[in-house]
Amino acid sequence: MGGQPQREPKRPGTADPPMVRLALIAIALVFLALFIFIPVLAVFAEALRKGVGAYFAAIADPEARAAIRLTLMTAAIAVPLNVTFGIAASWAIARFDFPGKQTLLTLIDIPFSVSPVIAGMLFVLLLGVRAPLGAFLADHGVRVIFAEPGIVLATIFVTFPLAARELIPIMQAVGSEEEEAAIVLGAGGWQMFFRVTIPNVKWGLLYGLVLCNARAMGEFGAVSVVSGHIRGHTITMPLYVEILYDDYQFVAAFAVSSLLTLLAIATLIARRFLERRVVPVKQAHDGLTVKVAP
């Protein structure tokens, strides 16, 4: 067979050697296994160590149910308020030019740069019974610190940038042309908002909502400072896990932890799904494409 020997295809000069790629993939997988997969499996293994009956008994405990109820109530208040703030802030920043616009953007990021513990201490200083405002509220029967309102306020503070930061670039990318067209065609302000603006930013809105809800239900530092650790009254799920662990009730602690872990897994799945919808809109903002996610 007199054919000429086939030459091996040349590897592009910018391509990484196969061994480097394999080594990097192996490092990433080992890292994920050590710090993600094994700890998550350990949570469920320890939670079920004494059987399914003990697992559900730990979750059905009155203090556990009170912690779950307070956590859900806090998220149910904080998330809608933060989403409303995110829509208002992103609308103002994306649609209007006004003095202090950059300052507003910077202020929105403050909770990202302040320790949650410090945030909780600020609320104690402002609204504690020894502060003028806190004393005034206490005299009128309103207790904020070491009560549910303080937990809600601290949660709102640490989560309020999440929705706004997702919506601002999307609103800037979408622009106002479709809204102006709707107004020209006779739509009212609310019609334009619900039929044009919200559909255009719905995936970013849902993405921010998912992140905000996950952070609200898992917040520990700020809530710990303002809660007062009153069992059955001001204990959220993360605080209840810490109490159970300190009391050497490991199975119960990991049973409640498994609920938060399931929430985190559901959040990651939702985040992955929503990212595939949100990225095209952000790319449009960067000039890579002009299509909006359907």
Salt bridges, closest charged atoms under 4 A:
GLU46 OE2 - ARG49 NE 2.84
GLU63 OE1 - ARG231 NH2 3.00
ASP97 OD1 - LYS101 NZ 3.16
ASP109 OD2 - ARG165 NH2 2.82
GLU166 OE1 - LYS282 NZ 3.27
GLU179 OE2 - ARG95 NH2 2.87
GLU219 OE1 - ARG215 NE 2.98
ASP247 OD2 - ARG231 NH1 3.25
GLU275 OE2 - ARG271 NE 3.44
